[in-house]
Amino acid sequence: MAPVLCIVIPCYNEEEVLPVTSEIFLKELETLIEKGKISSDSRILFVNDGSKDKTWSLICEMAEKNTHFSGISLSRNRGHQNALLAGLMDAKESCDITVSIDCDGQDDITAIEKMVDEYINGSEVVYGVRSRRDTDTFFKRFTAESFYKFMGAMGTEVIYNHADYRLISAKVLKELSEFREVNLFLRGMIPLVGFKSSTVSYERHERIAGKSHYPLRKMAALAMDGITSLSVTPLRIITSLGIIISIISFIGTIWAVVTRFSGSAVDGWASLTCIVCFLGGIQLICLGVIGEYIGKIYMEVKHRPRYIIAERTGSKESEHSGTYSK
């Protein structure tokens, strides 16, 4: 029996691109149904992440015209990761597999068929991996590749050149729902769930319309969330750095005492100032990293909902929270 597929698409201020890409998504869904790869009950779920434009009204219009379209709207903007999680959790009870993809049309939609084939062959998670970055500028390519390498060096398990284009089975989603973090980094959380996985290569295209909602600032924030949410490596680096500096300082103290009693001591205001400034800078950096972890703990212990669903297409049900309760 063909699996029921739900394509989950987070949307934030996508009124320019949504009318174009929605037709592309629908055409691919209908093609897969015609080929018998997926069930005719399969659908496309748009997640409106508190958009300030006409995104939600467009989603409602599409849902009224075609039963393959559906949508949920969050009560406010919660960020891409929370919106994506909301869609996945909402879909997990009514489908066999989900595919998450961005709304901008940059990810090759035809890779979904390869993902479904991998699922049929036994994979519970299929990661979409970019085959190349020829369309990126040098700066974009350099920062993106550095992002993945840095994440790996910091002890966060991520798939190189993989963003959030992936297939996840309902079995994996059920286990993912047991992960209760408020600070979300799905690229690192899903590999932690385990199960058999595979990759599918695809080429990424230019954005069809509108502008990117993930500038360098947000990428840096995402990296920081990923590292501090899933790895304690920075804290271990601080500990190692502290030990090294302590050893050097101890050696320097012995040298200063020997120099003083040997009678060859000279005034060294400049060298002393440099040492004090260096140690002060190191201490502030270490306090900043520790503070970042404490901030994450502060957010986690509050147990606030990760998202609140305010509206649904074709339903009078109004609110649902992505809380910790089972």
C-alpha positions in Angstrom: 0.0 0.0 0.0 1.4 3.4 -1.0 2.4 5.6 2.0 0.5 8.8 2.9 2.8 11.8 2.4 2.6 15.2 3.9 4.8 18.0 2.5 5.4 20.4 5.4 6.3 24.0 4.2 7.0 26.8 6.7 6.0 30.2 5.4 6.9 33.7 6.6 5.9 36.7 4.5 5.8 34.6 1.3 3.0 36.3 -0.6 5.2 37.0 -3.6 6.5 33.4 -4.1 3.6 31.3 -2.7 1.3 31.5 -5.7 4.1 30.3 -7.9 5.7 27.6 -5.8 2.4 26.2 -4.5 1.5 25.1 -8.1 4.9 23.4 -8.4 4.4 21.5 -5.1 0.9 20.5 -6.1 2.0 19.3 -9.6 4.8 17.1 -8.0 2.4 15.7 -5.4 -0.2 14.8 -8.2 2.6 13.2 -10.3 3.7 11.0 -7.4 0.1 10.0 -6.8 -0.4 9.1 -10.5 2.8 7.0 -10.4 1.5 5.1 -7.4 4.4 6.2 -5.2 2.2 7.8 -2.6 -1.5 7.6 -1.5 -4.1 9.9 -2.9 -4.7 11.0 0.7 -1.4 12.8 0.6 -1.4 16.5 1.1 0.6 19.7 1.4 0.7 21.5 4.8 1.6 25.1 4.9 2.7 26.6 8.3 2.1 30.3 8.5 4.8 31.6 11.0 3.1 34.8 12.0 3.4 36.5 8.6 2.6 40.2 8.3 1.5 40.1 4.7 -1.2 38.1 2.8 0.4 34.7 3.2 -2.3 33.2 5.5 -5.2 34.5 3.3 -3.5 32.9 0.3 -3.1 29.6 2.1 -6.8 29.7 3.1 -7.8 30.4 -0.5 -5.7 27.5 -1.8 -7.2 25.1 0.8 -10.7 26.0 -0.3 -9.9 25.3 -4.0 -8.0 22.1 -3.6 -8.3 19.4 -0.9 -4.6 18.5 -1.2 -3.8 21.9 0.4 -4.1 22.6 4.1 -2.6 25.0 6.5 -2.1 26.0 10.1 -1.3 29.5 11.4 0.8 30.1 14.5 -0.3 32.8 16.9 2.9 34.8 16.3 6.2 34.6 14.6 8.2 31.8 16.4 11.1 31.3 13.9 11.7 28.8 11.1 12.6 25.8 13.4 9.6 26.2 15.6 7.3 26.6 12.6 8.7 23.5 11.0 8.4 21.5 14.2 4.7 22.6 14.5 4.0 21.3 11.0 5.8 18.0 11.6 4.0 17.4 14.9 0.6 18.3 13.4 1.2 15.9 10.5 2.6 12.9 12.3 -0.7 11.3 13.3 -2.3 11.5 9.8 0.5 10.4 7.5 3.2 7.8 7.1 6.0 10.1 5.9 6.7 13.8 5.9 8.9 15.9 3.6 10.0 19.3 4.9 10.9 21.9 2.3 11.2 25.7 2.1 8.6 27.8 0.3 11.0 29.7 -1.9 11.3 27.0 -4.6 15.1 26.8 -4.4 15.2 23.1 -3.4 14.7 20.7 -6.3 11.1 19.4 -5.7 11.8 16.3 -7.9 14.1 15.0 -5.3 11.0 14.0 -3.2 10.5 11.0 -5.5 14.0 9.8 -4.8 13.4 10.3 -1.1 10.2 8.2 -1.2 12.1 5.5 -3.1 14.7 5.5 -0.3 11.9 5.2 2.3 10.4 2.2 0.4 13.9 0.6 0.5 14.0 0.8 4.2 15.2 4.3 5.2 13.3 6.1 8.0 15.1 9.4 7.4 16.3 10.7 4.1 18.4 13.8 4.0 18.5 16.1 1.0 22.1 17.1 0.4 23.2 19.8 -2.0 25.5 18.4 -4.7 27.2 21.7 -5.4 27.0 25.5 -4.6 27.7 27.0 -8.0 24.8 29.4 -7.7 26.1 30.9 -4.5 28.3 33.9 -4.2 31.8 33.3 -2.9 30.9 34.8 0.5 27.7 32.8 0.8 29.5 29.6 -0.2 32.4 30.3 2.2 30.2 31.1 5.2 27.8 28.1 4.6 30.7 25.6 4.3 32.4 27.1 7.3 29.1 26.8 9.2 29.0 23.0 8.7 32.7 22.5 9.5 32.5 24.7 12.6 29.4 22.8 13.8 31.2 19.5 13.4 34.3 20.8 15.1 32.1 21.9 18.1 30.7 18.4 18.5 27.3 18.9 16.9 26.3 16.0 14.6 25.1 17.5 11.3 24.9 16.3 7.7 27.3 18.3 5.6 25.5 20.6 3.1 22.1 19.5 4.4 19.6 22.2 5.6 16.0 21.2 6.4 15.0 19.4 3.2 14.4 15.9 4.4 12.0 13.0 4.6 11.0 11.7 8.0 8.8 8.7 8.8 6.0 8.8 11.3 8.0 6.4 13.4 10.8 8.8 13.7 8.5 11.7 14.3 6.9 9.9 17.2 10.3 9.6 18.9 11.2 13.2 18.0 8.1 14.3 19.8 9.8 13.1 23.0 12.6 15.6 22.6 11.4 18.5 24.8 13.9 21.2 24.0 12.7 24.8 23.6 15.9 25.8 21.9 15.5 24.0 18.6 18.1 22.9 16.1 16.4 20.2 14.0 19.5 19.6 11.8 21.3 18.3 14.9 18.3 16.8 16.8 17.1 14.4 14.0 20.4 12.5 13.7 20.2 12.0 17.5 17.0 10.1 17.1 18.7 7.4 15.1 17.1 4.8 12.8 18.3 3.9 9.3 19.0 7.0 7.2 20.3 7.8 3.7 21.0 10.9 1.6 19.7 12.1 -1.8 21.7 14.7 -3.8 20.0 17.6 -5.5 20.9 20.9 -7.1 19.6 24.1 -5.4 18.2 26.9 -7.7 17.9 30.6 -7.4 15.0 31.9 -5.3 11.9 32.2 -7.6 10.6 35.4 -6.0 10.9 37.5 -2.9 13.9 37.8 -0.7 15.7 35.4 1.6 14.7 35.4 5.3 18.0 33.8 6.4 20.8 36.5 6.3 24.2 36.0 7.9 23.0 37.3 11.2 20.3 34.5 11.5 22.7 31.9 10.3 25.1 32.9 13.1 22.3 32.7 15.6 21.3 29.3 14.3 24.8 28.1 14.7 25.0 29.3 18.2 21.7 27.7 19.1 22.9 24.4 17.5 26.2 24.4 19.4 24.9 25.4 22.8 21.8 23.2 22.6 23.5 20.0 21.5 27.1 20.2 22.6 29.2 21.0 25.7 32.5 21.2 23.6 32.8 25.0 24.1 32.8 24.5 27.9 35.5 21.8 27.6 37.5 24.2 25.4 37.2 26.9 28.1 38.4 24.4 30.7 41.4 23.4 28.5 42.2 27.0 27.8 42.0 27.8 31.5 44.4 25.0 32.3 46.9 26.1 29.6 46.8 29.7 30.7 47.2 28.7 34.3 50.3 26.7 33.5 51.8 29.5 31.5 51.0 32.0 34.3 52.6 29.7 36.8 55.8 29.4 34.7 55.7 33.2 34.3 55.4 33.7 38.1 58.4 31.5 38.7 60.4 33.4 36.0 59.4 36.7 37.6 60.5 35.6 41.1 63.8 34.2 39.8 64.5 37.4 37.8 63.6 39.6 40.8 66.1 37.8 43.2 68.8 37.6 40.5 68.8 41.4 40.5 68.1 41.7 36.7 64.5 42.9 36.9 63.5 45.8 34.7 60.3 47.9 34.5 57.9 46.3 32.0 54.8 48.3 32.0 54.0 47.5 28.3 54.4 43.8 28.7 52.3 43.8 31.9 49.5 45.7 30.3 49.4 43.3 27.3 49.2 40.3 29.7 46.4 41.9 31.7 44.4 42.8 28.6 44.9 39.4 27.1 43.7 37.6 30.3 40.8 40.1 30.7 39.7 39.4 27.1 39.9 35.6 27.6 37.9 35.9 30.8 35.2 37.9 29.2 34.9 35.5 26.3 34.6 32.5 28.7 32.0 34.3 30.8 30.1 35.0 27.6 30.0 31.4 26.5 29.1 30.2 30.0 26.4 32.9 30.1 25.0 31.6 26.8 24.6 28.1 28.3 23.0 29.6 31.4 20.6 31.5 29.2 19.6 28.2 27.4 19.0 26.6 30.8 16.8 29.5 31.8 14.7 29.2 28.7 14.4 25.4 29.1 13.3 25.3 32.7 10.4 27.7 32.0 8.7 25.0 29.9 7.0 27.5 27.7 5.1 26.2 24.6 7.4 26.0 21.5 4.5 27.1 19.3 0.7 27.9 19.5 -1.5 27.1 16.6 -4.1 29.8 16.4 -6.0 28.8 13.2 -6.5 25.9 10.8 -7.8 25.9 7.3 -11.3 24.2 7.0 -11.7 23.9 10.8 -13.2 26.0 13.6 -10.6 24.6 16.0 -8.6 27.6 17.0 -5.7 27.0 19.4 -3.3 24.2 20.1 0.1 24.5 22.0 3.3 22.7 21.3 3.9 22.0 25.0 5.7 19.4 27.0 2.6 17.4 28.0 2.3 13.9 26.6 
